[in-house]
């Protein structure tokens, strides 16, 4: 898909922040001996606005906050410092930190930067920073694919992390699992995330070695946190080149309610910019969402989110095998709701409880042949509770329990036969984590997960150990952990006794941030076992494989005024014997080299943000039947130069435009072949390419009411 919620918020949230009247907060941070403290985290409580102190302990940042707010200063090994800043405060601050033998587990991240917690997490990403990257079009997953560890799979649009396929990456909203985070599209059209980045105040992306709290992901998790409060009334609408959206937020004394509706139709767009597909009925998406928040006191939050969308289109398709034609008629319904409760007591104990329900149903006529029909549906109920408390000055414990109840059914029928299948199963788990402050600079995180899956009547135990050491601002980290995931539904339907697949992660990294520059190097090795594998007509759990590589990252905001650039590079070697692969070989989605260069420049005089991103990936393997072996050939490399432009026309209107693949490169992802030779020419092949080489978007975001710029998805 290629539309929607795109930039929704970034304009509004982002540009207003950039161009609103600002004031400067500055000062100096000292330790107990009045020596300057470098790399202390200074931020406005409840926001991501802030900075870090330099080698002399000095700090300075701008903010649009006009009313009184609380300024926080955090440094590992020191007691948190807070001070109320009045609306008239302009004098420099002098802050003296007091030592404390308590580990500050939650690394506070300043806006626009990525911080390493010591377990491969990119913390506190700013949604504005993500979506103003060139060519992102406001899609959360495309934004994240510019980070190291991810692999470019442009025809899919899904997350492929460190040699793992997209099914190995799981998404969570407010700590609750999302069964279907992607939209549905036609073949070789990239999907999009169902949720706008601006729904979330926290976007934490783990490329591996993540907490044992999270389940059913062999490679990575994406925990997203919605805002705990939305105190501003606002309404607005957004006409664009692909549809229309609108909605708003109503705030009340101890909470708020937000709603949005969106309709997308690519009919007009495809007439102006035709693609390679033959549309009988254009792609349409109708979606809506609402969120309720209630804050009975400052330490208690109730949140409920409800979202629904319906996708439909009809496409004329031609079979490569026999040139037969069919109408590919798709309809899909997707529903998601979660409700959570969080409370922090005066004694420091934290409580959490949540429930989430996901439902997806898809129907396709003409799925393979003109006279067939295919349908599948699944739902999942996720229940979770946990608590945490600091037991000693150097020890904090987290314990919890959760259950997943899952149902899946599928059916296929044509003029001669029909097939049906269904599974019902549950996963129950206990998890615990101990955060230990061994010394002021050395910290450990020990966790474990015990999990029971009733479909195969088996227990799985997933231990994990993470260590981090801070040497004068250089952070060293090491992690080893085990993760499990049930095989795909299509395999479990055929053999419910398949074992849970597992993967062991070994990770070592170095992270350093100084003078508005971030440096990171991380090496990893992943060992896969018990993968589902097809053996003739049977399914076995004897598949195996490995993935190893190095990730590099550099971010600089100091080279030129108002400009930020980012370099990321990933090297990966991966092989597997699983699924339909009869020997240990590289998977078809694999790429050895992935690199991204991203530039972002703010033109204050023109009230504009310009983003340029160049993405590169080496060629992907494929099987040429005219040669011996499997995955015996490689496609040409992938390259896409993307551009975005954001313009704050006035306080009531923001204009956003985005274009991908400006150089018009014809990127090839794979080749398909006929099953039999066509003498004398041999096998007939067809390249797997995107539905279009380019995508262009322009949107107008109007504020109808409220004192701040509106965006339809910014709950």
N, C-alpha and C positions, 0 to 999 in steps of 0.2 A: 504494500500500500504505500501511499506516498503523500500524506496530507495531514490534516486534522489539526489537532491541538497544537500543532507546530509551535511555534514561538510564542504562543499565547502569552505567556507570562513574561517571558524574558524581556519583552519590550517594556512592558509596563513596569514590572518590578525593576528590571535592569536599568532602563534609560532614566526612569525617574530618579533612581539612586545616583546615576552619573551626573545628571544635569540640574537636580534640585539644589537649592541653596544649602551650602555645607558649612560646617565649622570644624576647627582643628582641635583634636585632643592630643596633648603631648605631655611628656614627663620623663622621669628617670626611675629605674628599678635598681635597688641595692639589696645586698644580702645582710645577714646579721652583723657582719663586720664592716658595713658601709662600703663594700667593694661592689663595683658594677656587675650586674647579672645579665649575661647574654642569652638570647633565645627564650626569655620568659614570654608566655602567651598572654597578651592583653586584649580583652574583647568586651563588648557590651553584652551584658547578660540577656539571654533570650534571642540573640541575633548571631550572625556570622561576621559582623563588622569588627575589625580589630587588626592587630599586627603583632610583630615580635620585636623584642628589644635588641639593639645592636651590641657590638662588642664593648661599648661604653655604657651600656644599660639604658640608653636613650630610646624613646619610641615616639612616633607621631603618626596619626591617621585622621582621615576626614570622616564625618558622619552627617547625615541629614536629620538626626534626632534633635528636636527642638525642646522637648519637655525633659523633666528630670529622668535620669536612668541610672542603672547600677553598673559600674565598671568593675570587671573581675581581672585578677592577675593570677595565673597558675604557673607553677614550676615544679617539676618532679622533685619530691623530697622536701617541699615547703608547704606550709599551711596556706590555703586559699586566702587571698586578700581581696576584699570588696570595699567599695566606697561609692556613696551616692553623689552623682554629678548633677548639679542644678542646671537649669536652662541658661544661666548667665555665666557659668564657669568658663574661664578662658586662660587663667594662670596655669603655668606648668605644674605638674604633680610630682611629688617626691614620695616614692613608695618603698618601704623597707619590709622585706620578706622575713618570716620566721621559720626556722627549720622544723620539720615534722617527719617522723619516721613512718609516714603513711604513704602508700602508693596511690597516686592519682591515676586511676585506671582509665578514665575517659580522657583521651588526649583532645584538648580543645583545638579546633582548627580555624584559622583565620580565612576570611573570604578570599576566594580565588586560588587557594593553595591546596595541595594534597599532603596529608600527614600520615606517616606510618606509625601505627600503634605498636608494632612489634609482632604482628601476625598477618602481614601481607594485606592490610586494609588501606584503601585510599579513603580518608575520612573527610567529612564535612564539605563535600563539593558544593560550590555555589551553582544553583540552577542557571543563573544568568551567564556564568562563565561557560557552562556546558553548551547551552543552546546558541550562544553567539559565535560558536566555532563555525567556520565556513562549511556550508553544505549540510549542516546537521538537521535543518528544517524542523528544529524543536523536538526531534525524536530522541528519547532518553537512551535507547540502546545504540543508536548510531553515534551519539555523543561519546559513550563509553568506549566505543571501538577505536577511539584515537589513543587510548591508554595502552601501555605495554602489557603484554600477556594475552591480549585479545588477537584473534585472527580474522582477517577480512573475508567475509562471505557475502559479497554484495548482492548476489541473486537470492539470498535467503533473508538477510537483515537480522538474523538471530545472533545470540552470543555464542561464540566458540572460544573457549579459554584454555590456553596452555595445552594444546593437543587434544582437548576433549570436545565431544560433539555438543550441540546446543541443548540436548536433554539433560546434560550434566550441570547446567547452570540454573539455579533456582532463584525466584524472586519472592520477597516477603514485604508486605505492607503492614506497618505497625506490629512487627514481629509475627504476623500471621501469614501462612503460605498462600500464594496465588497460583492456582492450577493452570490458568491459561493467560499469561501476561502479554501475548502477541495477538495482533489482528490476523485475519485470514485474507489471503490474496490469491491471485491466479498463479500459475506456474511461472517461476523465474522472476516474479515481481517481489521485491523485498517487503517483508512485513514491517509493521511499526509497533511500538509499545502502545498498549491501550491507555496508558496513564501519562499525563503531562508531568515533566520534571517539576513544575511549579506547584503541584499539589504537596510537595514534600519540603520540609525544612532540613532533613538529613538524607543524603544520598551516599551510602557507604558501600563501596564495591570491593569485594574480596576476591583476589585472583587465586587463592588457595590457602590452606592452613587455617581455615576459619574456625570459629568456636564450635564446640560439640553440641551447642544448643540447636544448631540448624541441621535439618535432616534432608535426606534424599537428593543429595547433590554430590557427584563425584569430583567436580572440578572447582566450582565457584558458587557464591551466593551474592545476591544484591538485596540487602535490607534497606527498605525505604521507610521513612518516618514522616507522617503527615503532621501538619502544624497543630499545636495544642490549643491555640486560640487564634481568632480572627476578629479583632475588635472594631474593624472599619466597615461601614455600610458602603456597598458599591454595586453598580449595575452597568452593563455595557453589551455591545455586540460586535461581531467580527465577520464582515463579508470578505471573501477571498476568491482566488482563482479556482478553488475546488469546492466551495460550499459556503455555508453560513452557520454561525454559532452565536450563542448569547446566554446570559445568565447573571448571577449576582450573589451577594452575601448580605444577610441581615444579622446584625449583632444585637445582643441583648445583655442584660446585666451580668449574667454568669455563663455566657455561652454564645453560640451563633449557629446559623443554618446557612449552608451554601448550596446553590443549585446551578447546573448548566445543561444546555441542550445543544446538540451539534448535528448538522446534516451535511454529508459530503456526496457529491455526484460528479464523476469524472467525464460525463458525456460531453460537455462543452469543451473541457480541457483537451480531450482526445481529438476533437474536431480541429482545434487550433494547432495542437502539437500531436499528430498521430504517432502511435507506437507500432510495434510489430504484431500486435494481437488483433484478432478480428472480433469486435464486440457486437453482439446482438442486443444485449441490454447492458448499459455501462455499470461500472462498479459503483455501488451505493453503500453508505454506512450511516446508520441512524444511531446516535448514542446519547446517553444522559447519565448524570451522576449527581449525588447529593451527599453532603456530610453534615452530621449533627455533632456539636461539641457542648459539653456541660462541665463547668468548673465550679463545684460547690465551695471549694476553698483553693488556696494557692498551691496546695500539695496534692490535689486530687483532680484527675482528668478522666472523663468518660468520652469516648469517641465512637461514632458509628458511620461507616461509609457504605454507600450502595451505588453500584454501577451496572448499567445494562447497555448492550449494543447489538445491532442486527446488521449483518453483512449479506449482500446479495449481488449477483451478476450472472449473465449468460454469455458464453464465449464460443465462437466457432473454432473447432480444433481439427487438425489433420494428423492422422497416424503416420509415423515414419515407416512402420512395418509394411502396411498395405495401401497407404494413401486414402484410407476410408475417412469420412468426415463424421463428426458428431457435434451435438450441442452440449457443452459442458455447463450445466445449470446448477449453481451453488447457492445455498441459503444456510446461514449459521446464526445461532443465537448464543449470546454469552452473558452470564449474570454472575456478579460477585458482591458479597456483603461481608463486612467484618465489624465486630464490635469489641472494644477493649476498655479495660479499667486499669488505671495506674494510681498508686498512692504511696507517698513517702511519709513515714511517721516521724514524730519528734525524736524518737530514739535512733533514727537513721536506718530503720528497716524499710525496704522497698517491696511492694506487692504488685503483681501483674496477673491479670486474667483476661483471656480473650477467646472468641469463637469466630470462625470464618466459614462461609459456605460458598463453594464455586460450582458453577454448572455451565456446561457447554454441549450444544447439540448441532450437528452438521448433517445436511442432506445434499447429495449430489446425484443428479440424473446425467447420464452420459459420462460416467466417471472413467470408464475404459473403452466401452463400446456404445453405440448409439441406442441400444435397447436395454441398457443396464441401469441399476440404481444402487447407490451406496449410502449408508448412514452410520454414524457412530455418535454416541453420547456418553458423557461421563460426569459424575459429580463427586465432590469431596467435602467432607466436614472435618474441620480442624479445631480441636479443643486444646487449650494450653493454659497452664498456670505456673508461676515461679515466684520466688522471693529471694532477696539478697540482704546481707547485713555484714557490717564490719565486726568481726569477732575479737580481733586484737589490733593493736596499732599497725601491725605489719601484715595482717591477714583479713581478706574479705571473701566470703563464701556466697555462691549463687547455686540454688538448687531448683529443679523444676520437673514437671511431668507434662506429657502431651499425648494425644491420640489423633490419628488420621483414620477416617472411615471412608472407603473409596468404592465406587461402583463404576463399571465400564461395560458397555455393550456395543456390538457392531453387527451389521448385516449387509450382505451383498446378494443381488439377484439379477439374472438376465433371463433371456427367453428359454433357456434350457435347464437352469439349475439355480439353487439358492443356498446361501451359507449364513449361519448365525453363530454368535459367540458372546459370552458375558462372563464377568468375574466380579466377585464381591470379596473385599478383604479389608483388614485393618492393621494398623501399625501402632503399637503402644511403646512409649519410651520414658525412661528416667535419665536426667542429665544433671551434672554438677560441675562447677568450676571453682577453683581456689586461686585467687590473685594474691601473690606473695611478694612482699618487698624484702628481698634478701639483704640488700644494702641500699644506700641512697641512689646508686646508679645501676644496680642489677636487680631485675625483676623477673619473676616467673609466673606463668599461667598454666596450671595443671587442670585438665578437664577430662571427663569421660562420659560416655553415653552407652546405656544398655537398652537394646531395642528388640522387641518381639514382633515378628510378622506371622500372622496366622495362616496366610495362604500357603506357606510351605512349612509351617510349624517349626520355626527356627529362631534362635537368639543370635544377635550380633552385638559385639562389644567394640566400641570405638574410643580408644584412649588418645590423648593429645597432650603434648608438652611444648610450650613456647617460652623462649628466653629472650630477653632484650637487655642490652648494656649500653649505657651512654658514656662515651669517652670524649669529654670536652666538646659536646655538641654533635659528635658523630655517633649515630645510633647503629649498633650491630644487633642483628636478630637471627634466631635459629628456631626452626619448628619441625616437629615430626608428628604426624597424626594419621589416623585411619578413618575412612569415610565409606559408607555403604549406600546402595540405591537398588531398588527392585528393578528387574528388567522391564523393557517396554511392554505396554499393554498387549500389543500384537503377538508377543511371545508368550506372555502369561496366559492368554486365552487358549493357546495351543498346549501349554505345559505349565500347569500351576505349581509344579514342584521345583521349578528352577530356583537356584540359590540367589540370594541377594548379591549383586555385583559389588566389588570393593576396590578401593584405591588407597595406597599409602603415599602420603606427601612427605618429601624431605626438602626443606627450604632454608636458604641462608641469604641474608641481605644486609646491605649497608645503606644508610640514609643520612643526608646532611642538608641542612637549610641555613643559608647565611646571606645577608644583604639582598633579600628578595630573590634569591636563587635557590632552587631545589635540585639536589643530585640524588640519584638512586640507582643502585645496581643490585640485582637479585638473581640468584641461580636456584634451580629446582630440579628435582627428579621425582617422577610419579610412577608407581608400579601398579598395574591393573591385574586383577585376578577374578576368577569365577564369572567371566563375561558370558552372556548368552551367545551361543554359536549354533548355526544350522549345520547339521551333518546328514547329508542326503535328505531323508524325510523326517529326521529326528531333530530335536532340540536338546542341547547339552549345556552345562554350566562349566565348561572347561576352557573357555576363551581366556586369553591373557594378552598383555602388551605393556608398553612403557611410553613415557613422554618425558623429555628432558630438554633444558634450554637455559637461556639467560635473557633477562629483561633489563633494558636501560632506559632511564628517564631523566630529562633535564627541562627545567622551567625557569624562565628569566623574565622579570618585570622591571629591570633596572637599566637595560641597554639604552633605550630611548624613552623619553617622556611619553606617557599615554600609550605605550606599546608593550605588548606581552607576546612572547613566543615560546613554543613548546616543542621539544623533540622527543620522540619515543621510538624505541627499536626493540624487536623481539626476535630471537633466534630459537628455533625449536626443531628437535628430532623426535619423531613419533612413529611407532609401529604397533599394529594390533593384529591378532587373530581372533576375530569375533564376527557376529552377524553372518553375512554370506561369504566372508573372506575365508578361504580354505588354507591359507598360509599366512605367516607373520608378514605383514606388509603395511605400507603407509595408507591411512584412510583417505578417501577421496576429498574430504574437506580440508586436508592439511596443507599448510604452506610453511616453508622453512624460514623465510624472511618476511617480516612485516615492519613497516616504518611509517611514521606520520610526522609531518612538519606543519605546525599550526601557528598562524600569526593573527593577532587581533589589535586593531588600532582605533583609538577613540579620538574623533575629530571634534573637539569641544565647540569650536566656532560654528561648525555645521550641525551640531547636535546629532552626531552620527557615530555608529560603531561599524567598522569594516572588519570582516573576518575572512581569512583565506586559509584553506587547508589542502595540503597535498598528501594523498594516501597512496602507499605502494605496497605490493605483496608479490613475492615470487610466484612462479607458475604452480598450478595444482596438478597432481597426478591423475591419470585416467588409464583405463585398460583399452588398448588397441588390439582387437581380435586377430589382426594380421601378424601380430608379433607373439613370441612365446612369453608365458607368465602373466601375472596380473599387475596392475598399476605400472605398466611398462613404458608409459609416455608422459609428457608434461606439457601443459598449456603454456602459452606466452604469459608474461607477467601482467599484473593488474596495476593500473594507475588511474587516479582520478583527481583532478584539480577542481576544488569547490569554492564557492564564494557566497557570502551573505552580507546584506547591507540593512542596517536598522536606522530609521530616521524619526526623531521626535519632532513632528510637525508643529505641535503645540501641546498644551497640557491635556487636551481632550482627544488627540489623535496621534497614533504611532503607526508608521508604515514599515513593513518588513518585506524584503525580497531575498530569495535564495535560488541559486543555480548550481547544479552538479555537473561534473565532467565537462568543464569548459573547453578542453582540448579535443573533445569528441572521440576519445579512444574507444575502440570496439573491444571491450574486455570479454574474454572467453573463459568460462569456468569449468567446462567439461565437454565431452563429446558423447553422443549416443549413436549406436550402430544398429543396423538391421540384424535380426537373429540369424539370417541365412545369407549366403553370398549371392550376389546378382551378377552372374557371369555375363561378359568377361570382366566387368569392372570390379568384382570382388564385393566386399561389404560396403553398403551405403551408410555414410555418416552424416551427422548434423551437429553443429556446434551448439552448446548450451550457453546462451547469452541472455542478457537482461531484456525485458520487454521494450525498453527504450534506453538509448545511450545517454539521454539527458533528462533532468527534471527541473522545471522552473515553477516557483511559487511566489505569489505576491498577496499580502494580506493587509487589511486596514482595520485598526483596532480603535473603536470609538468608546469614550467614556460618557455615559448618560447621566450618572449621578455619583456623588461621593467626592471626597477631597483628594483622593489619590487616583492615579491612572488605573484603569480597570483592565483585567485580563480574565477571560472567560473561565480558565481552568485554575486560576490562582485562588484556591479555597482559603 
